[in-house]
Amino acid sequence: TKEQVAKAGKRVMDCLDCHNRPAHVYRAPGVEMDQSFVSGRIDTALPYVKKTAVELLTRPYKTKEEAKATIAKELPAYYAQKYPAVAKSKEKEIKKAVHEVQGIYERNFFPAMKVSWNTYPDHIGHFYTPGCFRCHDGKHKSPSGRVISKDCDMCHSVLSQKQENIPAGAKPNGFVHPVDIGDELMTTNCSECHSAGGQDVPGGEHHAKK
């Protein structure tokens, strides 16, 4: 109540007022895949490897063994069916990708405990969880009228963006969403679309509901 807030002692906020779990970090499958690309553990020349891997990772599995066996079977099968030339010329790279994707599952999904990367969000950032927007929502107002803005430029300096809806060489005045979503950028949280139901791609809701 307002009365309880008025009587409570005041203190400087610390990290854990906004974030939880400073250790035991679990990452979204898409984030893990990006890191695997950057580190060279997965060949970026493999067509649609991120999309295919993330879809495999976010399926519901009863055990880790089932998940790893499915990844080992279906990732190579995807290339054998869709890109037979790639399956033949990059057999070694595909096997390496299988091993890496299995490792991603091992680190971030625990079916026996009904826990996955999204079960206990750390609220760092705002892409997959409300995170920063729990306060930076344009609605929190001080008695004097100061508002905690939701403007991207409050925290980010957008130096450049490279995407289809920005002309080559143009410098945007602020963040430009890759797809024109109008005012939704300022009225809807990123996580409502990018992690609706708590998943990285369609299919992940099976883990989120457990």
N, C-alpha and C positions, 0 to 999 in steps of 0.2 A: 504494500500500500504506500501511498504518498507519505503517510505519517511514519512508517517504518524507514523509508528512504531518508527522511529528514532527520531521524534520530541516529541513523547509522554513522559510523566513523568514516572519514574520508581518507583515501590513500592514493598513491600513484599507481596507475595500472601497470601490470607486468605482462609478460608474453602469454602466460597461461590463462589470462582473462579472455583472450580471443582464440587461442590455439590450444589443442590438446596433443598428447602423445609426442613428446620431444624425441623419443626413440622408437624403435620397431616401425620404421617407415614402410608403408605399403604404397605402391604406385599403380596408377591406371595402366591397363595394357597398352594403350596408345602412347603414353609417356615412355614406358619401358621400351617399346619398339623404336621410338625416336632415338633413345639413348643407344640402342643397339646399332642403329644406322650410323650415328656419329662416331661411335667407337670402332666401327668396321667389323662388328661381329656378325652382321647380316648384310649381304650384298644388296645394295640399293637398286641394282639392275634387274632384280627379280620382279617381274610384273605383278602388281597388286599384292605384294607379300604382306604389307602392313594390314590391309583390309582383310585378307584371308586369315592371317594369324590372329588378329583381334577377334574375328568372328569365332574362330576355334577356341580361343581362350575363354570367351564369355559364355560358352555353352554350359548347361548344367551337367555336372558329373557327380557320381556318387563317391568316387575315390580319386586320388591323385594318379594312381596307376591307370585307371580308365582314361583320364585326361591325357596323360603322356602317350598312351598307346594310340589314341585317336589322332593326336597331333602327328605322331610318327607315320600314321597311315594316310591321313587325308591331305596333309600339306604336299607331299610328293605326288599324290594322286591328282591334286588340282592342276599341277603343271603337266602331268602326263596327259591329262584330258584336254586342257585348254591351250597349253603351249608345249606340245611334244618336242619341238626343236630345243626349247629352253631346258626341258627336263633332261634331255640328252647331253647338251653342251655344258650345263651347269649342275650336273648331278652332285658334285662335291659341295657346291655352295648351298644347294637345297638341303643336303644332310646337315650341314653346319647350322642352317637356319632352324631346322627341326630341333636340334640340340638347344639352341638359344631360346626358342619359344617354349620348350619344355621347362627350361630354367625359370622363365618369367612366370609360368604357372606355379612352379614349385615355391617361388618367393612370395606370391601374392594371393594365392587361393588355398583355402583349407576346408575342403568339403566335409570332412569328418566332424569338424567343429561348426559347420554352417557359417563360416566366416570367409570373406574375400576382401579385396582391396578397398571396397566402398562401404564396408559394414561400420567401421569406426572412423569417420572422416576427420582429418586434422584441421580442416578449414584454413589451410595455408593457400592463399590465392583465391580465385573465385570462378575457375573454369568448370570444375566438376562438383563443387559444393557452393552454397551461398557465401561461405567464407567472409571476405572483407565486406560484402554487401549486407551483412547482418547489421552493420552500423552505417556504412557508407551507402545509404539508401535514399538520401534526399528527404528523409522524413524525421530524422532525429534533430530536434531543435532545442537550443538552450533558452532559458528564460528571457535572454536579451534578443532572441530572434536569430542567432547564428545557426546555420544548417550544415550538417556534415554532407558535403556534396557527393554525388555519384559520378561526377565528371571524370573521365579516364585520365585527363591531364593532371588531376590532383596527385596521382602517384606515378604516372607513366609519361615519358617524353618520347613521343612518336617521331623518330627521325626519318623513317622511310617505310614504305610498304610496297610489296611487289605482288600484284594480283590483277585479275582481268578487269576489274572496274576502276582501276587507277591508271591513267595514261602514263606511259613510260617517261621517266624523268621528273614526274610531278611530285611535289612534296605536299602531303596531306596536312591540313590544319590540325587534325586530331585523328583518333583511330577511326578507320573506315571499315565497316563490316564487309567481309568478302561477298555477301549477298545483301541486296538492298532490303532491309527489314523495317525501314522507316523509323518511327518513334520508338519501336520496340527495344532498340538499343539502350534507351534510357529508362524504359519502364519495366523491362523484363530482365531477370538475372540470367547470366550466361549458362548457369547450371540447369536452368529449366529446359533448355534445348539440348545442350551438349551432354548432359547426364540425367536426362529425364528418367526418374525411377531409380537412379543411382548406377546406371550402367555406362559403359564406354561406347558401345554400339548396340543396336537392337539385339536382344538376346540376353543381355546382362541382367535384366530384371529378374531372371530366375534366381540369381544369387542374392539380389537385393531383398527378395521376398522371404528368404529362408531365415 
